[in-house]
Structures are given as C-alpha cells and as structure tokens.
Amino acid sequence: MQRVNAQVVVDADESLDVFVRHLRLERGLSEHTIRAYATDIRGLLEHAARMGRPGAAGIDIAVLRSWLAKLTTTGKARTTIARRTFMLATVAKVGSRA
C-alpha cells in the first residue's frame, strides 16, 4: 500500500471544506446534495491516490477519465455519472475563482 503524505491529506481536506462551504453558502443546496457532492469528491481523491496521484493537485485529465471510466464499468447509473460530471465542472469553476 502506498503511503500518502499527511500534508497532502490536509490540503485535500481543506479543498473539500472550501467547496462544501461554497455549496452551502453561495449555492444554497440541500444538505443531502452537499453530502452527495462531498462523497463524490472523496471518491475521486481516493481514486487519484490509488493511481499514485494523491491530493487535489494530483488530479489531471488522466485521473478524471480513469475515474469516470471506472464508474461506467462498475455499473453506476447514467444519472449518477452525470451528477458527478456536473460536480467536476462546479469544482473547476469554484477553483478558478480561488
């Protein structure tokens, strides 16, 4: 099992906190939707770490494609994949303003 630098985990957690605050305060989304988005992000971060690219900074187009492909091959519903794709676009938009 690959070891992950503790600072990478802290940075990823801080990035997730910023995004959750954005969803709650600026977008006014329900707690259920916020939980779903946070779970999606954690799943993406875990996938990136398994690929040897821990933390938000390790996520690139190859990681995103791999993650979406895994969702498809593991039988996730098209609506779930669509929500996760929308979440990625939202994260990118929020990140570009930071």
FILOLUM-210522 format. One record per residue (C-alpha): residue in three letters; x, y, z. Coordinates in steps of 0.25 Angstrom, whole numbers, plus 5000, padded with zeros to 4 digits. Layout:
// FILOLUM-210522
ALAXYZ...
***
This chain:
// FILOLUM-210522
MET500050005000GLN500550144996ARG500850245007VAL500150375006ASN500850505011ALA500050565023GLN500150705017VAL499450655004VAL498350595012VAL498150725020ASP498150805007ALA497150715000ASP496250735013GLU496350885013SER496050884998LEU494750795001ASP494450895012VAL494451015003PHE493650944993VAL492550905003ARG492551045008HIS492251094994LEU491150994992ARG490551035005LEU490651185006GLU490751224991ARG489851124984GLY488951094996LEU488850944993SER488150845002GLU489050765012HIS488650635004THR489250694991ILE490450754999ARG490750615005ALA490650544991TYR491650644985ALA492550634997THR492550474995ASP492750494980ILE494050574983ARG494550484993GLY494350364983LEU495150444973LEU496250474983GLU496350334987HIS496350284972ALA497550384970ALA498250334982ARG498150194977MET498750244964GLY499950304971ARG499450444970PRO498950484984GLY498350614987ALA497550714979ALA498850754972GLY498950614966ILE497650614959ASP497850634944ILE497050594931ALA497650454932VAL497150434946LEU495750494943ARG495650404931SER496050274939TRP495050314950LEU493950334940ALA494250204933LYS494250124946LEU492950184949THR492350134936THR493049994936THR492549974951GLY491149994946LYS490850134952ALA489550194947ARG489650294936THR488950394945THR490050374956ILE491150394945ALA490450514940ARG490350574954ARG491850544957THR492250604944PHE491450734947MET492150734961LEU493450734954ALA493050854946THR492650924958VAL493950894966ALA494750944954LYS493851074953VAL494051094968GLY495551064968SER495751164956ARG495251274965ALA496151244977
***
